Amino acid sequence: MIPEATFKIWRTHPGGGGTFQSFRTKVSEGMVVLDVVHRIQAEQAPDLAVRWNCKAGKCGSCSAEINGNPRLMCMTRLSELNLWEPVTVEPMRTFPPIKDLVTDVSWNFRVKKGIAKFAPRPADAPDGTWRMAQRDIDRVQEFRKCIECFLCQDVCHVLRDHAKHEEFIGPRVLTYAAALEMHPLDTADRIPAMKAQHGIGYCNITKCCTKVCPEHIRITDNAIIPLKERVVSRYYDPVTRLLRVFKS
């Protein structure tokens, strides 16, 4: 590994907007991008703003775009990058900037509150517990790995390129909804809201969200597509629609 490398880090301006600022800094074997940001912060730019917490890929705090790719800074090793050229580090583009590498991701939490909460069915055993198939439990466990880094939200073109934040809740919140909707004990019905309020029809399953997930959750295949299938079955399947006519 070369002893020094150039990093172009996004710096916001007090009046709005921002530009890249170049820093030449020492690098060494085993370092990750977050290490470099911390070194620059300590030695050259003490006012550089960056959000981080665990430095172990489990808190989701240090999300950024490295050479244009949404990634966790703490999980991006310098050995994966071409250090002979400047490495760009910038905040997630889908969310409003606060300062430098820090963005306002509060929208995600506000939207999440709009999903119907877990509503368990009554206990079905004399001891007050439930009975369910292991395969049904396994199906939703994958979604619980989400660390809410919001990289999937950042890369989603519906939010990133078309700014449909008022009409589409994005892959992270759809995964949260799928975890509840597919839970073997849940009784709430979120399908009407998926169609009418949460804009699931905007997703055209490009799988860009799945590609950037640091927990390797199969967001598209296991969460979004099953939800879309439930919407289609209820509202567009001709047999289902015919049955509804007879029932009414």
N, C-alpha and C positions, 0 to 999 in steps of 0.2 A: 504493500500500500504506500502511496506517495505521502510524504510528511506533512504537506499542506494542501488545502483545497479551498476553492471559492464557493461561497454560498450567497445566493441572492434572496434576501428575505423581505417579504412585503411589510412596509411600514406605512401606517395611516397618517394622514395629515390632520391637524387640529380643525381645519375648516371643512373637512370632507375629502373623500378620495384617498389616494395613496400611490406610492411608487415602490419599486424594488430598490433595496440598498445592498450593495455588495460588501461582503466581509471575507477577508483572507484569514484563515485560522488553521491551527495545527490539528491534525487528525491522527488517529492511531487504530491499530487492530482491535476489533470488537466493539467499536463505537456505533451508536445508533444516531439518527438525525436529532433526536431530543437531546442527546449529549452535546452535540455541536451547538444547538440553540442555547443550551445552558452555558457553554463556554463563551460564546459570543456575548451573552447577557452579562456574564461575570467580568469579561476582560475588555469589551469594546462598546457595548450598548446596554447600560444598566437600566434604561427605561423601556427596553424591549418587552412587550407583553405576550405571554404565552400561558395557555391553560394546561395543567397536567396534575396528576395525583400519584398513581401507583407505580408508573414506569414498568409495568409488567403486562400490559395488554389486557387488563381486566376492568379498568374504570371507564374507558372510552373518552377520556377528557382531552387527549392530545391529538384529536383528529385534525388533519390539515391536507393540503394538496402538495405533493412532492413531485416535482417535474411534471405537474399537471395531473397526477394520479391521486385520487383520494385514498389516504392511508393513515395509519397511526404512526406518529413520529417515533414512539418508543419501540415499535416493532419493525422499523425500516432500517436495516443495517447498511452501513456505508459500503460494505463489500458488495451489496446488490446494485450500487450506483456507479456511474461513470464519473469518477472524480477528476478526470482530465478536463472536463467541461464544467462550467458553473452549475450548481444544483439549486433549483428554485424551490423555495418554501413559502407557501401562501395560505391564507385561511380558506375555509370552505366557502365556495362562491354562492351557494344556495341560500345562505342566511346572512342577515344584516351584520356588518362589521361593528365591533365595539372598539377594539384597538389592536393594531398589528395582526397577530395570528389568532386573536380571540374573536369569536362570533357569538351573536345572540341566538341561542338554540331554544329559547323558551317557547316558541311556537309549537314545537313538537309535544311538549308537555300539556299545553292548552288543548291541542287537538285530541290527544290521548284521553283526556277527561270526557270527551264526547262519545266514547265507546261504552255501550251498555255494560255494566259491571257484572261480575260473576254471580250467577243466581243458581245455587245448588238445589237439586231435587231433594225431597225428604229422604231421610235415612231409610234403608230397606232391610235392615237387620235388627233383631231384638236388642242388640247391645248399643244401638244408636249409631252404627257405622254404615258404610256403603260397600257394595260389591260391584266390581267392574273388571273388565277383561284387561290383561296385561298389555295386549297389543294397542288398546285404546289409550292407555297411559303413556306407552312409549311414543305414540304419535305426536303428542304435544310436548314431550320433554325437550326436543330439539329447540323449540322456540324459546325456552327458558334460558338458553345460553346467551341471549342478546345482552350486550353491555351498553346499549344505547349510545354508541359512538356517533350515530347518525350519518355515517359514511354512505349508507344505502340511500338516505334521503338526499344527500349532497349530489350523488351521481345520477339520480333519477331525472330524466330529461323533462318530465312533466313539471317538476318543480324547478329544476335548474334552468332550463331553456325557455319554458313557457310561463313560469311563475304562477301556477294554478293553486297556490296555497289556500285559497278560499274555497276551492272546489274539490281538491284531492288531498287525501291524508297521507299518502306516501307509503312506501314499502315497510318502514319500521312499524307504523301504526296498524297497517294491514296484518302484519305478522302477529302483533299483540291481539288484534281482533280474532285472528285464526286460532290462536292458543286458547281463547275463551270459547269460541264457537265450536271447536272440535273437542273440548273437554268432555269426558264421558258423564260428568255429573251436572253439567250446565243445562239450564232450561231456557235461558234468554234467547230471543230471536233477533239477530243483528242483520239478517239478510236484507230486509227492506231499507235499512239505513245505508248498507253498502251500496245499494243502487241509487237511492235518491239523494243522500246527503254526502257520502264519503267518496264518491267519484271513482269507484273501482273500474268502471268502464274505460277510464283514461289510460290504464295500464295496458300496454301492448306486448307485455312479457318478453322484453329484449334480454332479460337476465343480467343487466348491468349491475343491479343491486346485489345479486348473488355473487358476482365476481369480486366485489370489493369487501364483502363481509369478512372481518378478521376471525370470526368464530365459525366460519364455513357453514353457516345455516343455509339450507336450500330454500331461500326465501320464495323464489318464483315457483318452483315445482311443488313444494310442500305446503306453502301458505297461500300465495296469491291465486294460483290456478284453481285449487279446490274451492276457494271462496267465489271465484268467477263462475265455476261450474254450478254452484248452488244458486247463484243469481240467475243464470241461464235456465236452469231446470225449473225454477219457480215462475219466471216471468216470460220465457220465450219458448219453452218446450210445448209443442202443440197438444200432446196428450195430457200434460199437466193442466193446461189452460182449459181443455175440454172437460176434464174432471171437475174443475172449479165451477164451470158453468152448471153442471148437473147438481153439484152440492148446493149451489145457491138457489 
